[in-house]
Amino acid sequence: MNTDIDSSTNKSKTTMVIFGGTGDLTHRKLIPALYQLHINGFLPEDFTAISIGRRDKTTEEYREDLLSSIKRFSSRNFEEESFESFSKMITYYRLNFEDQSDYEDLRRELESRDKEGVRDSYMFYLAVSPSYFSEIVLNLKASGIREKDSLWQRLVIEKPFGQDLESAIRLNDSISSVFDEKDIYRIDHYVAKEMIQNINMLRFQNAIFGSIWNKDHISNVQITVLEKEGVGTRGGYYDGTGALRDMVQNHLLQLLAITAMEPPVSLDTDDVRNEKVKVFSSLKPFTGEHLDEKLILGQYRGYQDEEKVDPDSGTETLVATKVYIENERWEGVPFYLLTGKGLKNKTAQITIEFKQSNRYNYGKVSEPNILEIKIQPDEGITLHLNIKEPGVVDKIAMVEMDYCQSCLYLFNSPDSYEKLLLDALNGDSTLFTRWDELQLTWKYVDSILEKVNESRKSMLKAYEVGSNGPEDLSSFIDSGANHWWYLNREY
């Protein structure tokens, strides 16, 4: 593939090729995100998308489907005129993922769109079952599409990236034989959420936090990502995966790294990702000793009756685990990770609990200062402070300094896919997962699975749908104020 830029012309066009164009992800996330980028003027000037699926549809029929999807799932108001111009950018193309000759036909289709004096750029987005990842990528090479003269070609790939370290290595070896690492964009959409992007701004642009973001001042960190819904129609996938693989290996460990990493020397892509790798490299190895003190596995009642779930399933739908980082900044500070399905509330937040100050006696022990970074459903930051309660007697009261981003007038945060698609189009891979990050997180989660392998099913704690989880969770926090702070909030 020739990627040298022709100095005789600066004209270029960008084509996004979406494998899985009729799937749920495309209709719920990708198309609405592209539409918002279009109406806000962020798409490249000469942009088109080829949406690939196995169903027999015409482009007009497909555009009608997109209209329904955008009206239902777009994060902002629908605009008829904008949709008309946007829909003209999208064409539907029928292709069998397993038929190499179909890829050769796709190459000819791409060639038919070539314009004299204009350089092509291609973004291949795999919104398909992971079982097709390698097959599609290898067929892009076998068909000659990868050899097509292009300004750039990038591969965007959804999770899960493997089921364990061994399968992740096999998958990476496969796609790395076709695309260079710099051109592989592995998505973790949680990292692109607005308030998560705000963590570094909060830490590094506010001097009051810079000097206290360490073991000397912080008692513990709690990272919680909870869902009200059960597995729904995803039972077939989820039962072979479980919460450890589905959530801890990617979303929660990524949030841990962003919260704990050292200040990067710059905000350049590799400088940021290098610091995350240092965190993953410093995770204290998980051992099988005192398992009940550092790991809780739960399963909601009725999970085994869900569609496509094994009636005798030993898959966990909830995980609580305690993680330590063995470096100078965080030595001895527990990071509590909690995620689960079928719970009372849908919420995601990072809670920093600072050490208690008992310098003076005001009649009772003061509460610790708490910094809550709320990701969903509310977006914002809350700082809990101790103050003197009004009156002639000195009493301590706790108050909240609250910044509610989602409450601002007419404010609506962009969907994380808007940010990720724009970054991928612009060649910015900062928010995407590098291979060495994946290796280290899979290595850590594999070590947990290995330690609980034989006893995984017997460890499961049953909990009711709509509850706060297993009773054992209430005593899992063993430092600071000794409870999960998310339980203090009303949603």
N, C-alpha and C positions, 0 to 999 in steps of 0.2 A: 504494500500500500504506500503510495507516494503522499507524504504529508508536508512536503516543502511548500511554503507559501510562494505563489507566483507573483513576483513584484510588478508584473505588467498590469495586474488588475486587483482592485480591492473589493470587487463584487463577490458576494457569497450568498448561499441560501442554506437554510437549516431544515432538515427533515427528521422528525421524530417517528420512529417505527415502534409501535406498541404491540408486543406479543401478548395476547390475552385481551383483545379489544372488546369482547362481549362479556368479560368477567365483572364481578362485583367491585373489585378494586378500581378498575378503570372507570366505571360509572359513578361510584361513590366519591372517589378521590381525584383521580388523574384528570378526567375531563373537566370537572368543576374547577380544579386548580388552574388548568390551562386557560379556561374561560376568564377567570379573575385576572390572570396575568395579561390576557389580551385586552380587557376593558381598562386596565390600568397602564397599558402601553409598555409592558415589560418584555413581551415576546420579541424575538429578532424580527427585523423588518420583512424578510422573505422567509416566512415560517410556514411549514405544512406538516401534517401528521398523517401517517398511514396506520390505521387501526386494523390489526390482523386478528382474525378469528377463524374458527372451523365451521361456523354456521353459514348457511346459504342466505346471504342478505345482499341487497343492493345498497349503494352509498346513500341513496335517498331514504331508504328504510332505516339505515343506521343513524342518519342525522335526526330522524324523528325520535329515535330512542334517546339520543343525546339531549334533545330538547327536554324530554321528561326528566332525565337525570339532573340536568342543570337546575331546572325549576325546583326540584326536590332537595338537592344536596348542596347547591352553591351557598357559600358563606355570606354573600351579600345579595343585594336586590338584583332581580332579573331585568335585563334590558333587551327588548325585542330587536332593536336595530343592531346592537352589538352581537347578538346571537347570529343574525343573518350573515354578518361579515366573518364571524368566527367559524360558523359551520362550513363555510366554503373552503376553509383550510384543511378540513378533515375528509379523508376518503376511507372507505372500507375495502379490505382486501382479504379474500378467502384463502386460507393456507392450512394444510395438514402438517402439524409440527414434526411428524415422523417421516415425511416424504421429501427426500432430498431434491427431487425434480421440481417440487413446488418452490423451493428456495432459489433454484436456477431461474424459474419464471419470475420470482420476486426481483432478482438481480436485473433481469431484462426490463421489468417495470420501472425500477429505479433509473436505469440507463435511459429509458424513454423520457424521463423528466429532466435530463441534463439540459443545461442552457449554455450556449457558447459564451465563453469569456466569464463564466460564473463558477466559482469553486463550491463544491458540495461539502456539507458537514452532516454527520448522522449521529443521532442518539438512539440506541436500541434499548428499549425498556422491557424487562421481563416481568410482566404482571401475570405470571402463570404458576401452575403447581411446580414446586421445586424439582419434581421428577423430570421436568423438561429443561431445566437450566442448561445442563451440559449439552444435551442434544441440539438445542437451538443454537448455542454458541458454536459448536463444532460444524453445524451445517452452514452457518454464516461464512465460515472459512472454506468449507468444501465446495460451496456454490460459487465462490469467487467474489462474494459481496465485500469481504474484508480487503480484497485486493483492489477494490474500486478506488479510483483517484479521488482523494478527499482531503479537505483541509484538516478535519479531525473526525474520528469515530470514537464514541464513548458507549460503554455498557453500564446500564443501571440495573441493579439486581436487588430484589426484595428478600426479606428474611422468610423462612429460616435458611441460613447458610450452613447446611449440614445438620445432622442430628447429634453429633459428638465430634471430638477433635479428629478422629480418623476419617469420618465421612467429609468433614469440612476440608481436610487436606486433599482428599481425592477430588472434590469439587473445585478447589482452588487450582490444583494442578491442571485440571481440564480447561478451565476458562483462561488460565494464565498462558496456556499454549497458543491462545488466539489473541488475547488482549494483554497489553502491558499493565502493570499495577496502577500506573498513573491514570489509566483510562477506564479503570473499574471503579464504579461508584456503588458501594454496598449501603443500602438505606437502613437507617434506624430512625423512623419518623418521630420518635419521642424526643430525640436530641434537638430537633428543629422547632419544638414548641416555643412559643414566645417567651414564657417565663424562664425556661431553661436557658435560653440564650442570654437572659438577663443576669444569670448567676455570676458570670465573669465580670459583667459591668458592676454589679453590686459589690463584689469582692475587691476588684482591682481599681475601681474609680472612686471608692469611698475609704479614705484613710482610717476612719474609725473601726473598720472591720479588718483591715490589713494586718494589724499588730495582734489581734486576738483570735485569728482564725487558726487555732492550733491546740495542742493537748493541754497547754497551761490554762486555757480559759474555757474550753469546750468539754462538756461531760460526755455527750453522746450525740450521734446524728441518726435520725430516723428517715428512711426513704420508703414511702408507702404509695402503692399503685393498686387501687381496689376497684372492682367492678360489681355492679348489681346483677348483671345478666349471667346466666349460666353459659354453657358451651353452644347452645342453640343448634344450628345446622353444621357446626364445625366438629362434631363429635368424632368423626372418622379420623380427622387430622389430630385433634387434641389428645385423643386417648393414647396415641403412640408417641406423644410429646410430653405433656404435663407442664405444670407451672415453672418448674426449674429451667427447663429448656426454652419454653415459650416466652418467659418474661425475665427471669433472673439473668440468664446468660447474656442477654443483649440490653434491654431497656434499663433494668435496675443497676447493673454494673456500670453502664455508661453514665447514669446519673451520679453514681458514687464517684467515678473518675472526674467528672466535671466539678463536683463539689470539693474534692480532695486534692486536685492536682496543684503543683507549684505554679507560680506565675510564669507563663512562657516568656522567652526573651523577646518575642514579637507575636503578632496575631497571624503570621504566615501559617499556611496550612500545616506544614510538617512540624513547625515549632509547637503548635497546639497539640497535635496528635502525639508528638514525642513525649510530652508531659503526661498524657493519659496512659501511654505505654509504661511509663515509670511507675504509675500507681498500680497498674495491673501486675507488674513485675514484683511489686512489694507486698502483695496480698499474702497474709499469713497462711501457710498451707493448712488445708482442712484435714483434720485427723478424726479417727473414729472414736476418740475418747470423749466421754460425757456428752454423747450426741444430743440428749434431751435438753441440755443447757444451751446449745447453739443451733438447734434446728427443730422446727415443727413442720410437719406435713399434714395437711388436712384435705378432706374430700366432703363436698356438700351432699346432704341426703337427697337422694333422687338422681344423682349423677349417673349411676349404673343403669338407670332406666332411659337415659337420653338416647336419641337416635344415633345409631352406628357406634355406640359405646359397648364394650364388653360387659355383660351382666355381672361378671366377677372381677371387674377392673380394679387394679391397684394403683391407678394413676392419681397423682395429687392435683387438686384444684386450688390449693393454697400452700404457700411457703412463707415461713418466717425464719430468717437466719441471721446470725451475728457474724460480722466480718471485721477483721482487724488489718490495719495497714502498718507494716513494719518499716517505718522510716522516722526520721527525727521529728517531723511535724505532728504525726498522728499516733505515735507509739502509745498503746494502752487505751486508746479511745475506741469504743465499740460503734460500729456502723450497723444499725438494725435495718434489714431489708424485709419488707412485707408486701406480698401481692396475693390476690385471690379473686375467685369468681363467686357469684351467688351471695354476695354480702349485702349489708344494710344500705350502704351508700356507695356511689361512684365518686371516687376522689383520687387525686394524685397530688402529693406534696412532699417537700423536703423540710424537715424540722431540725433546726440547730438548737440544742439545749446547752446553754452555758452553765458553768459551775455556779453554785449558790454562794451568795455573799452574806456572811453572818458577822459582819464587823461590829455592828451595834445591836443591842437587844431592844426591840420595839414591842415586846410582848408576845411575839410569835416568830417562828422561823420564816424568813422571806422566801418567796417563790423564786426559782431560777429565771433568769431572762431567757426568753424564747424568741427565735427568729423563724417564722414560717414563710416558706416560699411556696405559694399555692399555684399549682399548675392547672388543675381542673377540679370541679366545674368552674369555680371562681378562679380568676387570675389576679395575682397580686402578692404583696409582701406585708406581713404583720409582725411588728416588734412588740413584745410584751415587756413592760417596765414596772418596777416597784416605785410607788410614790406615797407621800403622806396623805392619808385620808383626811378630808376637811373636818375640822373640829378642834376642841381645846385639848384633847388627849391625842398623843402621838400614836397613830395606828398605821400599819402598812396596808396599802391597797394595790392591786395589780391593774394596770390600764393597758390599752392597746393603741399603738400608733399604726394606723392602717392605710395602706395604699392599695386601692381596689382598681386594678387596670381594666377589668371587664365591666366596671360600673360607670366608667367615664361616658359622658354624653356622646351618643352616636358612635362610640368606639366599638370596633369589632376586629379582634385579632385575626390576621391572616391564617389560613389553615397551614399546617406544617408542610404539606406537599407543595404549596405555592413557593415557599422558600427553597425547598429541596430541588424542585424542578428548575427554578431560576438559577440556582447555584450550579446545577449540572450543566445547564445550557451555557453558562458563563465559564465553566471549567474550574469552579471553586469547590474542592473536595473536603474542605475543613470539617463539615458536619457529617461526612460519610465515614464509614468504618474501614480502617486500613487493615490489611491482612494480619500484621503482627498483633493488633488489638484482638482480633478474632481468635487467633491461636491461644493467647493468654487467657481470655475469658472462657473459652471452651475447656482449656486445661483445668481451670479452677472448678467449673461446674462438673466436669467429668470426675474430679476427685471427690466431690460430694456424692455423686451417683454411685461411684465405686464403693464408698464407705457404707452406703445404705442399701446397696443392691439386694441383698438377701432379706433384709428386714424392712424394705420399703413399704410393702403392703401392711405389715403389722404395725408400722409407725403411724399410719393414717389416723388422724383424729376426726371423727364425724362432727359436722356442724350443720345447723339448720339454714336453709335458704332465707335470706333477709336478716340474718343475725350479724354480729360482729366477729364471727369466726369461732374456733374451738375455745373452750374455757381456759386451756393452758396458755393462751396468748396473754391473759391478764397478768401472769407472773413471769413473763419471758424477759421483760426489761429488768436488768439487775444493777442499774446505775442511775445516778441523777434522781429524778422525781419518781422513777419506778413505774411509769405507765406510758402507754402510747398516746401521744399528744393529739393525734387526729380524732380520738374519741371524745375530746373536750369540745369539739366544734359541732354546731348544728348546720345541716345542709338542707 
